[in-house]
Amino acid sequence: MSRKLPTIHGITEHAAGPLRMERLDLEFSNGERRQFERQVGRGHGAVVVVPMIDNETVLLVREYAAGMHRYELGLVKGRMDAGETPIESANRELKEEAGFGARQLDVLRAMTLAPTYMSHQSWLVVARDLYPERLAGDEPEELEVVPWKLDALDQLMLREDFSEGRSLAALFIAREWLAGQA
C-alpha cells in the first residue's frame, strides 16, 4: 500500500556532536499530529566493502569498536570524503584498512542503519580482482585481515565478535549477487 507522506509543519534543529538532531512537526493523512526526532549526518555517506580475494573468500577486518569496547570482526567500511563516488571511497577504504586495491568494484545498493530515526546511508560495494596496495588511514593501529569463506557465513553470523548489522546484511546480499554473476 502506498501512502501520502506526512506534511511537515516545522523543523527545529540542534547540534549533537558529528550529527544534527531535527525535530519534525508532522501531520499524517488521517489528521494525527506528532513530533518525530531524527539524526541527520553532516557527512557524505559511507561505504561498506565486500572484498573478494577469490570467488569463495571475503576479507574481513578486526578493529576496535569503541561503542562496544571490544575488538569486532567486520567488513571494510568508512565515511565518504567530499566529492568521492562510492567506488572511489570503497577503493580508498580498502587500501587503508586491508592493504588491497581492487580493479573491479560494483555498487550494489544503498543501505540504512535505522531509517526511522537516522538519515545515514552506506553504499554496499563488492570489490574483486584485488592487488596489494596500502594507503595510510585514520586507524590508530593496523587492522588484522581475516579471510573467511562465504559458504561458512552460518558460522560467522553466530560469532559474538561479529555483531554489526551492516556487515551481516552486506555479506548475505553480496553472496546472492555473486552467485548470480557466476
N, C-alpha and C positions, 0 to 999 in steps of 0.2 A: 504494500500500500504506500502510495506517495502522498506526503502531507505538505501543506504550505509551511514554510519556515516561520517561526515566531517573529513577530515585529519587535525590533529593538527600539525601545523608547529612550534609552540613555545608556551611556557607558562612563563609569568612573574608574580611574586608574591610580595605582600606587606601585612604587618600585619594591621588588622583592629579590635582592641580590642580582644574579645574572638574568632573572626573569622579570616580567612586568605582570602584575596582577590586574585583571579587569573585572569589575562587577557589572553585569549586564542586567538591565531592567527589561524584562521580556513580557510580551503578551502572546499567548498561544491562540490558535484559531477558534478554540472553544470559549475565549474570553478570559481565561485564567491568567493572572499576572504573577510572575515570580522573579526573583533575583537569582542569578547563577554567577559563580565566580569561575574564572579560567586563568590559567597561566599562559602568557604569550612570550615565546622565546625572542631574544634580541638578536639571535644569530641568523645563519643562512641555512639551517637544517643540518642534517648529519648523514653519514653513510654507515651501513653495516655490510661488511665484505665477506663473501664466502670464497676463500682462496683454495682452489683445487690444485694440488700438487700432481695429481694424475686423475683418471676418470673415477676412481673409487675413494680417494683420500683428500679430506679437507684439512687445512692447517688451522688449529685453534691457538689462542694465546692465553697465558696465565698472567693476570695482573692484579695489583692491589685494588680492591673495591672499598673505598672509604665509607660508603653507605652501610656496608655490612661488616666493616673492619675485619676483612679476611681476603685471602687470595681467591680469585674467581677465574674459572675457565670459561672462555667465550670466543666469539669471533672478533676479528679486527674491526674496529669501529672508531668513529671520531667526527668532530664538527667539520662542516664545510667552511672553507675560507671565502671571503668576499670574492665574487667573480668566478669561482670554481664551478664546474659542472659536477654532477655526481661521479662521473667516470674519472675526472681529474682528481677529485678528492679521494676516491677509493684507491687509486693507484698511489697517491702520496701517503695515505694512512698505511697501506700495505707495506710500503718501503720503510716507513718509520717504525711500525710495530712488529713486523715479522721478518724484515730484511729481504723482501722479494718485490719485484715489479711484475706486471702482467702485460702480455702482448694482446690479450683478448679480454675485454671487460663488457659485460652485458648488464644493463639496468633492468631489473625485473619489475619492481613496483615500489611505491612509497608505503611505509608502514607507520602507524601511530602508536604512541605509548599508552595514553589514556585519553581518548578523544572526547570524553565527557567533560574533562576539565583542563586539557592541555592542547595547544595548537602545534606542538612539535611534531615534525615528520623526519623519518630516517629512510633513506633510499637503499634498497636491497640491491647489491651489485655482486654478480658472480665473476670471479677473476680466474682466468685459465692461461695456460702457456706461460707459466711463471719462470722467472730468471732471477738470480741473486743480485740484489741492489739494496743498499741501506742508506736511508736519509736520517739525519738527526731529528728527533721528535721532541715532544714536551714531556715524555715519561721520565720519572725520576730514576728509573733503573731499567736495564734491558729486560724485555719480556721473554718468558720461556715460550718457545714454539712447540706445540704438541700435535703431531699428525693423528688423525682419527678417521677410521673407515666409516663411510656413510652407511654401510649395512649394519653398523653397531650403534645407530642412534638410539635404539631402545635402551641400551646400557648407559649411554651418555645422559639421556634425559632424566635418569633417576639418581644421578650423582649429586651429592649435597653441594659440591663446589661448582655446579653448572646450573644456575638458577635464573639467569637473565632471560626474560620472555622474548626479547627481540632476537637473541641468538638462537633460541629453540625454534621459534617460528620460521626464521630465515633458513635454517638448515632443512626443515621439512619442505618448505616451498622450493628451495633450490634443488633438493633431491628429486622432487617430482619434475621440475623443469628440465633438469639434466637428463632424466630418464626419457623424456620426450625428444631430446636432442639426439639421442643415440640412434 
